[in-house]
């Protein structure tokens, strides 16, 4: 089997992290034919940083485009790639030292279309980053075995011929493009692996608005996915139905808190909903406490209410676009 490899890295205002991403990629024990960096309209110093790398490494190609979303950015890079395998990375990750050899070891099986490493949190000291990052770590930790039905484009290696077979990424998905292509790959008869042998460190948004915006994008993406794949209403192994069931509880808590302003006795309802959230989320709360994020565990009902509010905004946006 020919193991020629390229990489496509997507960037949008990643001046704080893109250098670390490229350094960790270029230090891997793998010969990369080319590293294509697609800048999706950055307005910060990302371009200057990448161009300095391109001056030092002949295999780096920098391409700028007006902001079009991750799916179109990935497709722009993938149309250039002519290797057997292509690593797809976000511009805000660093890879474990053995990332390439660990993931490439699975491709001896021709049924394997893509392999990803775990996603760990780069900036856990920040409240909002920890809230998002440890939630992903928790959900990945609950997966039994290695075969999954969804891989994130945060850090993944694809068999390029399979991406060509499914038509690359659906450009209509500004968010959730990784779910969409994963479902298409499975429908084509191939398999996906989430390996516990390697990982990336992912830099999560560190502001309240960044956290809420990311949750809103997730809701929009889920609505798009259900529209295209109705059978995926219950989610997948990474984002299961249980993950979505926390949202009605969060919404109920939010509404009951608002109702207290007019009807004080609704405090009883709010208390009961909060208790239900503690019961429903107990194993995840323990995961946060184990990772020294006790504050998040204690105020789990509040954070779930915030997530529910963000999801509502994303769903409303999706339906307004369809009018």
C-alpha positions as CSV (number, residue, x, y, z in Angstrom):
1,X,0.0,0.0,0.0
2,X,1.3,3.5,-0.9
3,X,1.3,5.6,2.2
4,X,1.8,9.1,0.6
5,X,0.4,11.7,2.9
6,X,-0.5,15.4,2.8
7,X,-2.2,17.7,5.2
8,X,-4.9,20.3,5.0
9,X,-5.1,22.9,7.8
10,X,-8.0,25.3,8.1
11,X,-7.5,28.7,9.6
12,X,-9.8,31.5,10.6
13,X,-8.3,34.1,13.0
14,X,-5.9,31.6,14.7
15,X,-2.9,33.9,15.4
16,X,-2.7,32.6,18.9
17,X,-2.4,28.9,17.9
18,X,-1.5,28.3,14.2
19,X,2.3,28.4,14.8
20,X,1.9,25.6,17.4
21,X,-0.3,23.6,15.1
22,X,2.2,23.8,12.2
23,X,5.2,23.1,14.5
24,X,3.5,19.9,15.9
25,X,2.5,18.8,12.4
26,X,6.0,19.3,10.9
27,X,7.7,17.6,13.8
28,X,5.8,14.4,13.2
29,X,7.7,11.2,12.2
30,X,6.1,11.3,8.7
31,X,7.1,12.6,5.3
32,X,4.4,15.0,4.3
33,X,4.3,15.7,0.5
34,X,2.5,19.0,1.1
35,X,0.8,21.0,3.8
36,X,-2.0,23.1,2.5
37,X,-3.1,25.9,4.8
38,X,-6.5,27.4,3.8
39,X,-7.1,30.8,5.4
40,X,-10.9,31.4,5.4
41,X,-10.7,35.2,5.5
42,X,-8.7,35.8,8.6
43,X,-8.4,39.5,9.7
44,X,-5.7,38.9,12.3
45,X,-2.0,38.0,11.9
46,X,-2.6,34.4,10.9
47,X,-1.5,35.1,7.3
48,X,1.9,36.6,8.3
49,X,2.6,33.6,10.6
50,X,1.8,31.0,8.0
51,X,3.8,32.8,5.3
52,X,6.9,32.7,7.6
53,X,6.5,28.9,7.8
54,X,6.1,28.7,4.0
55,X,9.4,30.6,3.6
56,X,11.1,27.9,5.7
57,X,9.4,24.8,4.4
58,X,8.9,24.1,0.7
59,X,6.0,21.8,1.2
60,X,3.7,24.4,2.7
61,X,1.2,26.1,0.5
62,X,-0.8,29.1,1.8
63,X,-4.2,29.9,0.2
64,X,-6.4,32.8,1.2
65,X,-10.1,32.9,0.4
66,X,-13.0,35.1,1.5
67,X,-14.9,33.7,4.5
68,X,-17.0,30.7,3.2
69,X,-17.0,28.3,6.2
70,X,-15.0,25.2,7.1
71,X,-16.5,22.8,4.6
72,X,-15.6,25.0,1.6
73,X,-12.2,25.6,3.1
74,X,-11.5,21.9,3.4
75,X,-12.8,21.2,-0.1
76,X,-10.5,23.9,-1.5
77,X,-7.5,22.1,0.0
78,X,-8.7,18.6,-0.8
79,X,-9.1,19.4,-4.5
80,X,-5.3,20.1,-4.6
81,X,-4.2,17.0,-2.7
82,X,-3.2,14.0,-4.8
83,X,-1.8,11.7,-2.1
84,X,-3.3,8.5,-0.8
85,X,-4.0,9.9,2.6
86,X,-4.7,13.4,3.9
87,X,-4.6,14.6,7.5
88,X,-7.2,17.3,8.3
89,X,-6.6,19.6,11.2
90,X,-8.0,22.7,12.8
91,X,-5.6,25.6,13.1
92,X,-5.9,25.5,16.9
93,X,-4.6,22.1,17.8
94,X,-1.2,20.5,18.7
95,X,-0.6,16.8,18.0
96,X,0.8,14.2,20.3
97,X,4.3,13.1,19.2
98,X,3.2,9.7,17.8
99,X,0.0,11.0,16.2
100,X,0.8,10.0,12.6
101,X,2.3,6.5,13.1
102,X,-0.4,5.7,15.6
103,X,-3.3,6.6,13.3
104,X,-1.7,5.3,10.1
105,X,-1.3,1.9,11.6
106,X,-5.0,1.2,11.2
107,X,-5.1,1.7,7.4
108,X,-3.9,-1.8,6.6
109,X,-7.5,-2.7,6.7
110,X,-9.0,-1.4,3.4
111,X,-12.4,-1.0,5.1
112,X,-11.1,1.8,7.3
113,X,-11.8,5.2,5.7
114,X,-10.7,7.5,8.5
115,X,-9.0,7.5,11.9
116,X,-8.9,10.2,14.5
117,X,-7.2,10.7,17.8
118,X,-8.8,11.8,21.1
119,X,-9.4,15.5,21.7
120,X,-8.0,16.9,24.9
121,X,-8.2,20.4,26.3
122,X,-5.3,22.7,25.7
123,X,-6.5,25.5,28.0
124,X,-8.3,23.9,30.9
125,X,-7.6,26.7,33.3
126,X,-10.2,28.9,31.6
127,X,-13.7,28.3,32.8
128,X,-15.4,28.4,29.4
129,X,-12.7,26.3,27.7
130,X,-12.9,23.7,30.4
131,X,-16.7,23.6,30.2
132,X,-16.6,22.8,26.4
133,X,-13.4,20.8,26.4
134,X,-14.1,18.4,29.3
135,X,-17.6,17.8,27.9
136,X,-16.0,16.4,24.8
137,X,-13.4,14.4,26.8
138,X,-16.2,13.0,28.9
139,X,-18.3,11.9,25.9
140,X,-15.2,10.3,24.2
141,X,-14.3,8.5,27.5
142,X,-17.7,6.7,27.5
143,X,-17.2,5.2,24.0
144,X,-16.5,1.4,24.2
145,X,-14.2,0.1,21.5
146,X,-12.7,2.1,18.7
147,X,-15.4,2.0,15.9
148,X,-17.5,5.1,15.9
149,X,-20.0,6.8,13.6
150,X,-18.7,10.3,13.7
151,X,-15.1,11.8,13.6
152,X,-14.3,15.4,14.2
153,X,-12.2,17.3,11.6
154,X,-10.2,18.7,14.6
155,X,-7.6,15.9,14.1
156,X,-8.2,13.1,11.6
157,X,-6.6,11.2,8.7
158,X,-8.8,10.3,5.8
159,X,-8.3,7.8,3.0
160,X,-8.4,10.4,0.1
161,X,-10.1,8.0,-2.4
162,X,-13.0,7.6,0.0
163,X,-13.5,11.4,0.4
164,X,-13.6,11.6,-3.4
165,X,-16.2,8.8,-3.5
166,X,-18.6,10.6,-1.2
167,X,-18.0,14.0,-2.9
168,X,-15.9,15.7,-0.3
169,X,-17.6,17.9,2.3
170,X,-21.1,19.2,1.7
171,X,-20.5,23.0,1.2
172,X,-24.0,23.8,2.6
173,X,-22.7,22.8,6.1
174,X,-21.0,25.9,7.5
175,X,-20.9,23.9,10.8
176,X,-21.3,20.1,11.4
177,X,-19.4,19.2,8.2
178,X,-17.5,16.5,10.0
179,X,-20.8,14.8,11.1
180,X,-22.2,15.0,7.6
181,X,-19.1,13.5,5.8
182,X,-18.9,10.8,8.5
183,X,-22.5,9.7,7.9
184,X,-21.8,9.7,4.1
185,X,-18.7,7.5,4.6
186,X,-20.6,5.0,6.7
187,X,-23.4,4.9,4.1
188,X,-20.8,4.1,1.4
189,X,-19.8,1.0,3.4
190,X,-16.6,2.1,5.2
191,X,-15.7,2.3,8.8
192,X,-14.4,5.0,11.2
193,X,-12.1,4.7,14.1
194,X,-11.5,6.9,17.2
195,X,-8.1,5.8,18.4
196,X,-7.1,6.1,22.0
197,X,-3.4,5.7,21.0
198,X,-3.0,9.3,20.0
199,X,-4.6,12.7,20.7
200,X,-4.5,16.4,20.0
201,X,-4.7,19.3,22.4
202,X,-7.5,21.6,21.3
203,X,-7.7,25.3,22.2
204,X,-11.3,26.2,23.1
205,X,-12.9,29.6,23.1
206,X,-12.1,31.4,26.3
207,X,-15.0,33.9,26.5
208,X,-18.6,33.6,27.4
209,X,-19.7,34.8,24.0
210,X,-17.3,32.4,22.3
211,X,-18.8,29.5,24.3
212,X,-22.3,30.5,23.5
213,X,-21.6,31.1,19.8
214,X,-20.0,27.6,19.5
215,X,-23.1,26.0,21.1
216,X,-25.4,27.9,18.8
217,X,-23.4,26.7,15.8
218,X,-23.8,23.2,17.1
219,X,-27.6,23.5,17.2
220,X,-27.7,24.9,13.7
221,X,-25.5,22.0,12.5
222,X,-27.7,19.4,14.2
223,X,-30.8,20.8,12.6
224,X,-29.1,20.6,9.2
225,X,-28.0,17.1,9.8
226,X,-31.5,15.9,10.8
227,X,-32.9,17.6,7.7
228,X,-30.4,15.6,5.5
229,X,-30.3,12.4,7.6
230,X,-33.7,12.1,9.4
231,X,-32.6,8.8,10.9
232,X,-29.9,10.6,12.8
233,X,-32.4,12.3,15.1
234,X,-31.1,10.3,18.0
235,X,-27.5,11.5,17.3
236,X,-24.4,9.3,17.2
237,X,-21.9,7.7,19.5
238,X,-20.1,11.1,20.2
239,X,-23.3,13.1,20.5
240,X,-26.0,10.7,21.6
241,X,-29.6,11.2,22.4
242,X,-28.8,11.4,26.1
243,X,-26.6,14.5,25.3
244,X,-29.5,16.2,23.7
245,X,-32.0,15.3,26.4
246,X,-30.2,17.6,28.8
247,X,-31.4,20.6,26.7
248,X,-35.1,20.3,27.6
249,X,-34.1,20.3,31.3
250,X,-31.9,23.3,30.8
251,X,-34.7,25.1,29.0
252,X,-37.2,24.2,31.8
253,X,-34.8,25.6,34.4
254,X,-34.3,28.8,32.4
255,X,-38.1,29.3,32.0
256,X,-38.8,28.6,35.6
257,X,-36.1,31.1,36.7
258,X,-37.7,33.7,34.5
259,X,-41.1,32.8,36.0
260,X,-39.9,33.4,39.5
261,X,-39.7,37.1,38.7
262,X,-43.5,37.1,38.4
263,X,-44.5,34.1,40.4
264,X,-42.2,33.5,43.4
265,X,-43.6,30.0,44.0
266,X,-41.9,28.9,40.8
267,X,-38.7,28.7,42.8
268,X,-40.0,25.2,43.9
269,X,-40.2,24.2,40.2
270,X,-36.7,25.6,39.6
271,X,-35.4,23.6,42.5
272,X,-36.9,20.4,41.4
273,X,-35.6,20.8,37.8
274,X,-32.1,21.6,39.2
275,X,-32.3,18.3,41.2
276,X,-33.2,16.4,38.1
277,X,-30.3,17.9,36.3
278,X,-27.9,16.9,39.0
279,X,-29.3,13.3,38.8
280,X,-29.2,13.2,35.0
281,X,-25.7,14.7,34.8
282,X,-24.2,13.0,37.8
283,X,-21.5,10.9,36.0
284,X,-20.4,14.0,34.0
285,X,-20.4,16.1,37.1
286,X,-18.1,13.6,38.8
287,X,-15.8,13.8,35.7
288,X,-15.5,17.5,36.1
289,X,-14.8,17.2,39.8
290,X,-12.1,14.5,39.0
291,X,-10.5,17.0,36.7
292,X,-10.5,19.6,39.4
293,X,-13.3,21.6,38.0
294,X,-15.6,21.4,41.0
295,X,-17.1,24.8,40.3
296,X,-18.5,23.5,37.0
297,X,-19.9,20.5,38.7
298,X,-21.6,22.5,41.4
299,X,-23.2,24.9,39.0
300,X,-24.0,22.3,36.4
301,X,-27.8,23.3,36.2
302,X,-26.8,26.9,35.4
303,X,-24.4,26.0,32.6
304,X,-26.9,23.6,31.1
305,X,-29.5,26.4,31.1
306,X,-27.0,28.5,29.2
307,X,-26.3,25.8,26.7
308,X,-30.1,25.4,26.2
309,X,-30.4,29.1,25.5
310,X,-27.6,29.0,23.0
311,X,-29.1,25.9,21.3
312,X,-32.5,27.7,21.0
313,X,-30.8,30.6,19.2
314,X,-29.1,28.2,16.8
315,X,-32.4,26.4,16.0
316,X,-34.3,29.6,15.6
317,X,-31.6,30.9,13.2
318,X,-31.8,27.6,11.2
319,X,-35.6,27.9,10.8
320,X,-35.5,31.6,10.0
321,X,-33.0,30.9,7.2
322,X,-35.5,28.4,5.7
323,X,-38.4,30.9,5.5
